[in-house]
Amino acid sequence: MRRREGRAWCAPGPEAKPVLFLLPFLGALVVGHVLDNGPTHAATRTATHAAATHAHHAVNTSPALPPLGMRIVNGDSVDIVDYPFQASIEMRGHHICGAAIIAKNWVVSAKHCFSAPGAADASAYRVRVGSTQRQYGGSLHPVDRIVMYPSDAIVDYDVAVLHVAAPFTYGQTVSSIELAAPSDAVPPAKRKVQVTGYGAIAEAPNSRLSPRLLKADLTTVEHKDCRDFFKEGDSGGPLSENLSGSWKLVGIVSFGLGCGRKGHPGIYANIANHDIRNFIKSVTNV
């Protein structure tokens, strides 16, 4: 029996194990963050779906993260050496979404980045990897194929994989990240995860993008912190967890409401979801 908290469907009872918060018909991982002072600007954008379904919940322990599109507000500046799986998807020379390297020819990102009419033309995109800087450095790789999860419910399964024509050269600043498997439990309460990206640094619609890579720390919480609204991030970017020095991709930045708002979680595609994991494997063999 499920119950509804505002727009968020949650598994019953705070005593339930975290993995039980993942309802079987959706692939969204819900994460949020707490700020003591609230956002600088009041501009918001409503999530397009009541999609906290198939969700786990988290609260940020530091001021960071953003609204739908690409925002990491007040995030910490980091070096690509520490997050070599981070990628930037560019369209006509401009960063539009984040991504994560999962193989030498593949990155995974958010489906909604490519869902507008005409936006799925692979030839319009390049993937930049190996750079701390958003606009230069590293290497650029033309995209020759975009495969989106075959569902009209974008928020439920907000996942796409992109194939690049020339493979990435792995090294200190470029490498793949391991994917969470269906057998992996969602990170339990009080487990630290991180989101990274080159997104805007404030919630205002015309806020400038960060010139360099940023990260935000998040901490998972229990069911009782399930909320009515959702936090957004640098769309398509990785939500990762460091286990004994090894990174694992647990989510993809998807949808939310507002930016840096106390108690407003965000929605992340859940990589460990069986359907999402099978989709990625069927296309990329990863």
C-alpha positions, 0 to 999 in steps of 0.5 A: 500500500502506497501513500501520497505526500504532496506530489511524491509517492512514497513507500509506507512507514519510516521503518521500511528499508531504504530500498523499499522506497524504490517503487517498481514502476518508475526509475527516479531517485529523489535527492534534495538539499538543505540551505539555511538562508534559502535561494538568492532569487525566487525564480522557479520552474515546476517539474513536469510530472508528479514523479517522486515515484520509484524514489529514494530521498536525500538532503544536501549537507552543503549549499550547492545544486540547481533548477531544471537545466543546469545549476550547481549553486554555491558548489565547491570548485573541484578538479577533473582529476578527482572526477575523471568520469565527468563529461560536458555535452555541447551543442554548437559550442555551448554546454547544455548538459552534463554526462558520465563516461561509462565506456570508451565510446559511450556516455550516459545523460538525461533523456530530457536534454534531447527530447525537444523537437529536432533535439535528437540530431546526433550531429549537433552535439560534441562531448568534452571530456578530461577538462576542469574548464567548461569551455576549453581543455580536454578533448572533444568528440563528435556524437554519432548516435543518441539512444533514449529510453523507449518511453513517453514518460520522460521523468520516470525514465529520464535516461539517454546514452550517447555514442561518440565517433572517436573513442576516449583515451583513458588516463588521469583525467578521463576514465569511466565510472562503474554503474550501480547494478540492479542488485545494489541497494540504494545508498542507505540513510546518512550515506554521502553522495555527490553531484558534479557539473558545470551548471549555472551558479544561481537560480535566476533564469539568466545566471551565468554558467560556472567556468569550471567543474563544481560539486555538491555533497548530498546525504541520504535520509529516511522516508520521513523526509519525503517532500512535495517539491524536487530539486534540480541539477546540472541536467544529465550529470552524474550522481556518484558515490565513493566506496573505498576509493572507487566511484559508482554511478548511482543517479543522473540529474533529472528534474526538480523545483527551484534551487537551493531550497530547504527541504526541496528534494530533486529527482535523479534517474536511478541507475540501479533500477532494473529497467534502466540498467537493462536499457543501458546494457542492451544498447552499450553492453556496459 
